[in-house]
């Protein structure tokens, strides 16, 4: 559950590329994948990678996948919001292409 919507949207705006890549990881991701994605999208002024990963969990963006204790997935409401925004962007021509891994 999102504790503070303002914090959620501020984080989502600042780390949009990270959230985009997490969205496209439909099969979930493990600790190493999460760390790699955070490092890829982290700028020099950002907090430590483990702090950003904790923020993703604290803000209700990702959660532990039910089938494993070390795997995560984007929560369904956030994924639905992302899907809606992607569809709207496609309708107006602002294409948001999936990343290449």
ZIDAZI-V431335 format. One record per pair of residues at least 4 apart in sequence whose C-alpha atoms are under 6 Angstrom apart, sorted by the first residue. I is the first residue (numbers start at 1). J is the second residue. Records with the same first field share a line. If there is no record, write none. Layout:
I: J ; J
This chain:
1: 60
2: 59 ; 60
8: 59
9: 13
11: 15
12: 16
18: 41
28: 72 ; 73
29: 33 ; 71 ; 72
30: 70 ; 71
38: 42 ; 49
55: 59
56: 61 ; 62
57: 61 ; 62 ; 63
61: 74 ; 75
62: 73 ; 74 ; 75
63: 72 ; 73
64: 71 ; 72
65: 71 ; 72 ; 73
89: 94
90: 94 ; 95
